[in-house]
Amino acid sequence: MTQFLQIDADSSQGYLLQSMTNTDTNDVEATVAQVIELKNAGADLVRVAVPGMKEVASLRKIKNTLLEKNIQIPLVADVHFLPKVAEETATFVEKVRINPGNFTSSITSHFSPLIPDFENLLLNAQSLFEICKKHNTIIRVGVNQGSLSERIISRYGHTTEALVVSALEWMDVSEKYDYHRIFFSIKSSSVKTMMDANLLFYKKMKERSRVYPLHLGVTEAANEMEGRVKSAIGIGGLLLSGLGNTFRVSLTENPVQEIMFSKLLVEAVQDVKDANFVSEKNDVLHINYLETNKEKWWAGVGALVGKIWLHNEFKDLKIENHHFSKTEIERLRDCILQICGIKKTKTEIIACPSCGRTQYDIQAVLSEVKKHFSNYPHLKIAVMGCVVNGPGEMADADFGIIGSTNEKVAVYKGKERVSDFVPVQEALRFLKDLVLKSLLYL
Ligand code: SF4
């Protein structure tokens, strides 16, 4: 296992670039084709959604087909809710991503109010650790703000500390089982929360004298400029601060675009890391990174802003680059000020990148939502791929559209579903009514 590619994090190797397939995992041919496409684009490893045991069998076929074609790319099984699925996939893929917020929620056999929480956690994780140890499989403990366990939320609320505690618990589990091929990720759709939590977790690991590799990412970043700049600020700012071994830029687009922008982000981080492109006067940041490639320029400016924002507040931003028009520069400035919560000029629209669990055209729906609902700076609207994770992940949004099966979607108000599962156009009409009614109460 994993003889052909070293995928343990080591900063001397640079950053490992990741993406995730958004084909149906049971469509083996399509998923194999997308994995190959991502590898050819420059992905170092590819994650595949594994919602249940049927997909375990499909993932095994995907793995075998790639091997038969002599295509060497490590696969990461993305697992929520079902420890058995994680355990099965750990026998044949290089890495398994589990979500500590829901890893144990479906297990009742070991749970007992008489056993302390940590003992329960140990019992539930034991089998996975034994299998990973036997097969040398890496575990990614993927903490997401939108899917923290009720147990953690009831004690720590929806705080940065809650995210860090959730990761630290699994660090304790890995110590207990003496298995250390573990990556951690702490993600949020709030760029600042994601950055603060990663920094705090990194400090806590250093205090414990054991620093595990970090996988970085901003969730529900959506697409186009906003999606790229969110990742540039969050991921780039942390990379410039010396954190992070691997990352995924999440975009609600063809996943190949995630890799294309990831490569630009790595190049931009190299460009700006030792140069002096930033000055500050009266809480106004001045950035003069004179890159000519537009997306690389976004990446570099975003990373520089992120690095400053990680430790200091700022009130305004001035960007200079004679290679771009005043309009282009203002567009980037407005985008960054909106993401940093300094000046809101439009609706905050978040969207998951989609994955093998999505059963409708999320990219088209996101585009419709942006077209019709972008002018409400006081609102946050979400477009999510599936009902499994969607409601939790969009819980702090005012409204959302979440996909179900057979191209149907439902409208949500906060965490509450307020429509039936209906065709997209019907849901968009329903959402329009809801948004207009909400304006009456302003
Ligand atoms: S919310 Fe989106 S990315 Fe997350 S599991 Fe569902 S479809 Fe996949």
Boltz pocket constraint, residues with backbone or C-beta under 6 A from the ligand:
constraints:
  - pocket:
      binder: B
      contacts: [[A, 352], [A, 353], [A, 354], [A, 355], [A, 356], [A, 357], [A, 358], [A, 384], [A, 385], [A, 386], [A, 387], [A, 388], [A, 389], [A, 390], [A, 393]]
      max_distance: 6.0
